[in-house]
């Protein structure tokens, strides 16, 4: 779904295992941004070294398509569960869905403040 190297799910700063999942296992850290855990991200930002770690891009079209497939197969599935299946933070999925909708992607609609697959 994104340009994260799935075979290398470690923090690029400290090399500890990282995850985008809410279910962190013992010894793992949560991925924060740019392939870094929150501690290493803060350290790199403080030192002015963030440019040494390029941003990781998600393919919005693929994320929207995966969300649609999941919602059609499991209508009650939450955005969090879909994001966990994709190995990304829920906020990443939500932002990509919002941006897709705002840019005119008619596959996603907002109903009562919640993003849904268009019928």
C-alpha positions in Angstrom: 0.0 0.0 0.0 2.9 2.4 0.6 6.6 2.6 0.0 7.5 1.3 3.4 9.8 -1.7 3.0 7.6 -4.3 4.6 10.6 -6.6 5.1 12.3 -3.9 7.1 9.8 -2.9 9.8 12.4 -1.3 12.1 13.0 2.2 13.1 15.6 3.8 10.8 17.1 5.6 13.8 17.5 3.0 16.6 16.8 -0.2 14.5 14.2 -1.4 17.1 11.1 -3.1 15.5 8.2 -0.7 14.8 4.6 -1.2 13.9 1.8 0.9 12.5 -0.7 -1.3 14.4 -2.4 -0.3 17.6 -1.4 -3.7 19.0 2.2 -3.2 19.8 4.1 -6.4 20.7 6.8 -6.7 23.3 10.0 -5.1 22.0 8.2 -3.1 19.3 7.8 0.7 19.0 5.0 2.5 17.2 6.0 4.0 13.8 5.7 7.7 14.1 6.8 9.2 10.8 9.6 8.9 8.2 10.3 5.4 9.3 11.2 6.5 12.8 9.7 5.8 16.2 8.6 8.8 18.2 11.8 9.0 20.2 14.0 9.0 17.2 11.7 11.4 15.3 11.9 13.9 18.2 15.7 13.5 18.4 16.1 14.0 14.6 13.8 17.1 14.6 15.7 18.6 17.6 19.0 18.1 15.8 17.7 19.4 12.5 18.3 16.0 10.9 14.7 15.2 9.6 15.8 15.8 6.0 18.1 12.7 6.5 14.9 10.6 6.6 12.7 11.1 3.6 8.9 11.0 4.0 7.2 7.7 3.2 4.4 8.1 0.7 1.2 6.2 0.6 -0.6 5.6 -2.7 -4.0 7.2 -1.9 -5.8 5.4 -4.8 -4.7 2.0 -3.4 -5.6 2.9 0.1 -9.1 4.1 -1.0 -9.5 0.9 -3.1 -8.5 -1.3 -0.2 -10.9 0.5 2.1 -13.7 0.0 -0.4 -13.0 -3.7 -0.7 -12.9 -4.2 3.0 -16.1 -2.2 3.6 -17.9 -4.1 0.9 -16.7 -7.5 2.2 -17.3 -6.5 5.9 -19.8 -3.6 6.0 -19.3 -2.9 9.7 -15.5 -2.9 9.7 -14.0 0.2 11.3 -11.4 2.4 9.7 -9.1 1.3 12.5 -9.5 -2.3 11.7 -8.9 -1.6 7.9 -5.8 0.4 8.8 -4.5 -2.4 11.0 -4.9 -4.9 8.1 -3.0 -2.5 5.9 -0.2 -2.1 8.4 -0.7 1.7 8.7 -1.9 4.1 11.4 -5.7 4.8 11.4 -4.9 8.5 11.0 -3.0 7.8 7.8 -6.1 6.0 6.3 -8.5 8.7 7.6 -6.4 11.5 6.1 -6.1 9.8 2.8 -9.9 9.1 2.7 -10.6 12.7 3.6 -8.2 14.1 0.9 -9.6 11.7 -1.7 -13.2 12.9 -0.9 -12.1 16.6 -0.9 -10.3 16.2 -4.2 -13.6 14.9 -5.8 -13.2 11.2 -5.5 -16.9 10.2 -5.5 -16.2 6.7 -4.1 -16.0 8.2 -0.6 -18.8 10.2 1.0 -19.3 11.8 4.4 -22.5 10.8 6.2 -23.2 12.3 9.7 -19.5 13.2 10.0 -18.3 9.7 9.2 -16.6 8.6 5.9 -18.3 5.9 4.0 -18.1 4.1 0.7 -20.5 5.7 -1.8 -23.5 3.5 -2.7 
